[in-house]
């Protein structure tokens, strides 16, 4: 029998993916925008309605569609780890020796290879790959087509942009951001944003002083 689940935020790719899975019954979305387009799914309210909905439907699980990692961390605390459900697409791949924490999402074409470990609420977008012995912390987002090669470590709340490649044994610190298309060959400190090939720290332009 299909288990009921609700999505937090709207991600049309995820909605389409979940609706083809026979194990899950996607009953609606929680979203702060009343007019959110959720491919015809009903809006169950904003985040503040969760307690009321949970009281009436204690069997209802939650899947987070949110990409921003800091916000995702707050939503995990709000909805509760015990309510999170792990979802794997029909053509997603998770090796037998890999481990997924609560609330992980493995979208179409995404792959989790042998002895990789994913923490809580990790979102692997379409075509993302975590190779062998990877360690991925809590509330991480892996954008479409990105690749973590062997024994890469991502700490909590890291965001990896579309098509980025992180080379073997690199460690990325908490809250860091890897830009789209970057190739990361060395460790990235906590909170840093890196871009380019090879990846380097993002330099922020100084605001020009107005002319007298």
C-alpha positions as CSV (number, residue, x, y, z in Angstrom):
1,X,0.0,0.0,0.0
2,X,1.3,3.4,-1.0
3,X,2.5,5.6,1.9
4,X,1.2,9.2,2.1
5,X,3.8,12.0,1.7
6,X,3.7,15.8,1.3
7,X,6.3,18.0,-0.4
8,X,7.8,21.1,1.2
9,X,8.3,23.7,-1.5
10,X,7.5,23.0,-5.1
11,X,9.9,21.2,-7.5
12,X,8.1,20.0,-10.6
13,X,10.8,17.5,-11.5
14,X,10.5,15.9,-8.1
15,X,6.7,15.9,-8.2
16,X,6.8,14.1,-11.6
17,X,9.4,11.6,-10.2
18,X,7.4,10.8,-7.1
19,X,4.1,10.4,-8.9
20,X,5.5,7.5,-10.9
21,X,6.6,5.6,-7.7
22,X,4.0,3.0,-6.6
23,X,5.3,3.1,-3.0
24,X,4.3,6.7,-2.4
25,X,1.1,8.7,-2.5
26,X,2.0,12.4,-3.0
27,X,-1.0,14.1,-1.4
28,X,0.0,17.8,-1.6
29,X,2.5,20.5,-0.9
30,X,3.4,22.9,1.9
31,X,4.4,26.3,0.3
32,X,4.2,29.8,1.5
33,X,2.9,31.0,-1.9
34,X,-0.9,30.5,-2.1
35,X,-0.7,30.4,-5.9
36,X,2.2,28.0,-6.2
37,X,2.0,25.8,-9.3
38,X,2.4,22.2,-8.1
39,X,1.1,20.4,-11.2
40,X,-2.4,20.2,-9.8
41,X,-1.5,19.0,-6.3
42,X,-3.4,20.8,-3.5
43,X,-1.6,23.3,-1.3
44,X,-1.8,22.1,2.3
45,X,-0.8,25.4,3.7
46,X,2.5,27.1,4.7
47,X,5.0,25.8,7.1
48,X,3.0,27.1,10.0
49,X,0.1,24.6,9.2
50,X,2.3,21.6,9.6
51,X,1.5,21.0,13.3
52,X,-2.2,21.0,12.6
53,X,-2.0,18.7,9.5
54,X,0.3,16.3,11.4
55,X,-2.2,16.1,14.2
56,X,-4.9,15.0,11.8
57,X,-2.6,12.8,9.7
58,X,0.1,11.3,11.9
59,X,1.1,8.9,9.1
60,X,2.0,11.7,6.7
61,X,5.6,11.9,5.8
62,X,7.6,14.8,4.4
63,X,10.0,15.3,1.6
64,X,12.0,18.6,1.2
65,X,12.4,20.0,-2.3
66,X,14.3,23.1,-1.1
67,X,17.8,23.7,-2.5
68,X,19.2,26.5,-0.3
69,X,21.1,24.6,2.4
70,X,20.6,27.0,5.3
71,X,16.9,27.1,4.8
72,X,16.8,23.4,4.4
73,X,18.5,23.0,7.8
74,X,15.8,25.2,9.4
75,X,13.0,23.2,7.8
76,X,14.5,19.9,9.0
77,X,14.2,21.3,12.6
78,X,10.7,22.6,12.0
79,X,9.2,19.4,10.4
80,X,11.2,17.0,12.5
81,X,13.7,14.4,11.3
82,X,11.2,11.6,12.2
83,X,8.8,12.9,9.6
84,X,11.3,12.9,6.8
85,X,11.1,10.2,4.1
86,X,13.9,9.1,1.7
87,X,12.9,8.9,-1.9
88,X,14.8,7.2,-4.8
89,X,13.7,7.6,-8.4
90,X,13.0,4.4,-10.4
91,X,16.2,5.0,-12.4
92,X,18.2,6.3,-9.5
93,X,20.9,4.0,-8.3
94,X,22.0,3.3,-4.7
95,X,24.7,0.7,-4.2
96,X,23.9,-2.0,-1.6
97,X,26.9,-0.9,0.6
98,X,25.9,2.8,0.4
99,X,23.9,4.4,3.3
100,X,21.3,7.2,3.0
101,X,20.1,9.3,6.0
102,X,16.5,10.3,6.6
103,X,15.0,12.6,4.0
104,X,17.4,12.0,1.2
105,X,16.2,12.5,-2.4
106,X,17.9,10.6,-5.3
107,X,16.4,11.9,-8.5
108,X,16.4,10.5,-12.0
109,X,19.8,9.3,-13.2
110,X,21.5,10.1,-9.9
111,X,23.9,7.5,-8.5
112,X,25.2,6.7,-5.0
113,X,28.1,4.3,-5.4
114,X,29.7,1.7,-3.1
115,X,30.4,2.6,0.6
116,X,29.2,6.2,0.1
117,X,27.3,7.7,3.1
118,X,24.8,10.5,2.8
119,X,23.5,12.4,5.9
120,X,20.1,13.9,6.6
121,X,18.1,15.7,3.9
122,X,20.6,15.4,1.1
123,X,19.1,16.3,-2.3
124,X,20.7,14.7,-5.3
125,X,19.4,16.4,-8.4
126,X,19.0,14.8,-11.8
127,X,22.2,13.0,-12.9
128,X,24.3,13.8,-9.8
129,X,26.9,11.2,-8.7
130,X,28.6,10.4,-5.5
131,X,31.4,7.9,-6.1
132,X,32.8,5.3,-3.8
133,X,33.6,6.2,-0.1
134,X,32.1,9.6,-0.4
135,X,30.9,11.3,2.8
136,X,28.1,13.8,2.4
137,X,26.9,15.8,5.5
138,X,23.4,17.0,6.4
139,X,21.3,19.4,4.3
140,X,23.6,19.3,1.3
141,X,22.3,20.0,-2.2
142,X,23.9,18.5,-5.3
143,X,22.8,20.3,-8.4
144,X,22.1,18.5,-11.7
145,X,25.0,16.7,-13.3
146,X,27.6,17.3,-10.6
147,X,30.1,14.6,-9.7
148,X,31.9,13.8,-6.5
149,X,34.8,11.5,-7.2
150,X,36.2,8.9,-4.9
151,X,36.4,9.6,-1.1
152,X,35.3,13.2,-1.4
153,X,34.0,14.7,1.9
154,X,31.3,17.4,2.1
155,X,30.5,18.7,5.5
156,X,27.0,20.0,6.4
157,X,25.1,22.6,4.3
158,X,27.4,22.5,1.3
159,X,25.9,23.5,-2.1
160,X,27.5,22.0,-5.3
161,X,26.5,23.7,-8.5
162,X,25.4,22.1,-11.8
163,X,28.1,20.2,-13.6
164,X,30.8,20.8,-11.0
165,X,33.4,18.1,-10.4
166,X,35.1,17.5,-7.1
167,X,38.3,15.5,-7.5
168,X,39.2,12.5,-5.2
169,X,39.8,13.0,-1.5
170,X,39.0,16.7,-1.5
171,X,37.2,18.0,1.6
172,X,34.7,20.8,1.5
173,X,33.9,22.7,4.7
174,X,30.5,23.5,6.2
175,X,28.4,26.0,4.4
176,X,30.7,26.2,1.4
177,X,29.4,26.8,-2.2
178,X,30.9,25.2,-5.3
179,X,30.0,27.2,-8.4
180,X,28.4,25.6,-11.5
181,X,31.0,23.9,-13.8
182,X,33.8,24.3,-11.3
183,X,36.6,21.7,-11.0
184,X,37.7,21.5,-7.4
185,X,41.2,20.0,-6.9
186,X,42.0,21.1,-3.4
187,X,40.2,21.5,0.0
188,X,37.6,24.3,0.4
189,X,37.4,26.0,3.8
190,X,34.2,26.5,5.7
191,X,31.8,29.1,4.2
192,X,33.9,29.8,1.1
193,X,32.6,30.1,-2.4
194,X,34.8,28.7,-5.2
195,X,34.3,29.0,-9.0
196,X,36.1,28.2,-12.2
197,X,38.6,25.7,-13.6
198,X,40.5,25.0,-11.5
199,X,38.3,26.3,-8.7
200,X,39.4,29.4,-6.9
201,X,37.8,31.6,-4.2
202,X,35.2,34.0,-5.6
203,X,36.4,37.6,-5.5
204,X,33.7,40.1,-4.7
205,X,34.0,43.4,-6.4
206,X,34.3,46.4,-4.3
207,X,31.6,49.1,-4.7
208,X,33.0,52.1,-6.5
209,X,33.1,55.3,-4.4
210,X,31.0,58.1,-5.9
211,X,33.0,60.8,-7.6
212,X,33.1,64.1,-5.7
